[in-house]
Amino acid sequence: MTVARLTALSDFVSLRDAMERLPLTVPVDLWETPDAYHLRADLPGLAPEEIEINATSDTISIAGEMKAQANISDEGWLRQERRAGKLQRSLTLPIQIEPIKINAADQK
């Protein structure tokens, strides 16, 4: 019988590596008012022209790409927690909408 030893540190590193390969997600709030449905998404660091929004009658998709900090060499980092890469989020809406009536605005 072979006994395999697992160490907590190697398991943690493997989990961290796996998580870094996942696509970035976009946290959203979706609410209703008497005259409209509203969706707010947190997309820090992205300019409005870097965000792609697509809608169908029952879904909304948001996509973009977070860029890495190009002006800092690998040797200069002390801690790097913000990830770079493509982000995306698709929501199935609880109602039917008219995609041509979608309005997007940058709220800083």
N, C-alpha and C positions, 0 to 999 in steps of 0.2 A: 504494500500500500504506500502510495506517495503522499506525503504531507506537504501542502503548500502554505507558506507563511505569508500572511498579508500584513502590510504595515499601513497604519492610518495615513501617514504622509503620502505614500505612493498612491493610495486610493483617492485621496483628496486632490492630488495633482492630476490624476486621470480624469476626475470629474470636472475639474476646472478647465482642462484642455477640451473636453467634450462640449462644455457650455460655451466656450469661446468660438466654436464652430457653428453654433446655432445662429440663425438670422436674428438681427435685432428687431424688437417689436416696438410698437408705438402705443403708449398708454392713451386712452381716449375716454371722454365723457360724452354721453348721448342723452339728450333730454328733449322734452316736448313743451311748447308753449301753445296758446290758442291758435296762432297763425302759422307756426312753422316747427320743424324739427331742427335741433342744433347739435352739432358734433364739434367738440374741442379736442385737439390732439397736441401733445407736447412733442415738439421737434426742435430742441435746442441746437443752435449752431447751423441750422439750415436756412438759407434765404428762400423767399417764396418761389423764385424761379427754379430752385433745386428740388421742389416737391411736386410729385405727380399725383393727381387725384382723378380717379375714374369712378363712374357711377353707372349702374344699371337700374332697372326698376325696383330691385330688392337688395342691392349690395352697394357698398362704398369701399373703395380700395385706396390706400394712401401708401406711397413709396418714396424713397429718397436714398441718399448715400451719405454717411458721415465720413468725412475725410480725416486721415491721420494727420497729426501735427508734423509737418514736413521740416520745420525749422529747428528741431531738437534732435541731436544725434542719439543713437542707441545708448551710447556711453553716458549721456547726460541725465537720463531718467533716474529719479529716485523712487517714484511711484507712478504707475500709469493704470488707472482704473477705467477711464472712458474708452470705449471700444470704437473702432472704425469699421466700416463695412456697410453693406446694403441693409436697409430697414424696410419693413413692409407690414401692413395690417389690412385685413379685409374683414368687413362686418356684414353679416346678413341682417338686414333691417326687419323690424317687426311689422312694417307697413310697406305698401307700394308707393314709390315716389316717381316724380317726373324728372329724369336726369338733366334735361335742358334747363330746369329751374334752379339747379345747384349754384350757390354763391359761396366763394371762399374769400376770406379776409385774413390778413396778418394782424394779430393783436399782440403787441409787445408789452 
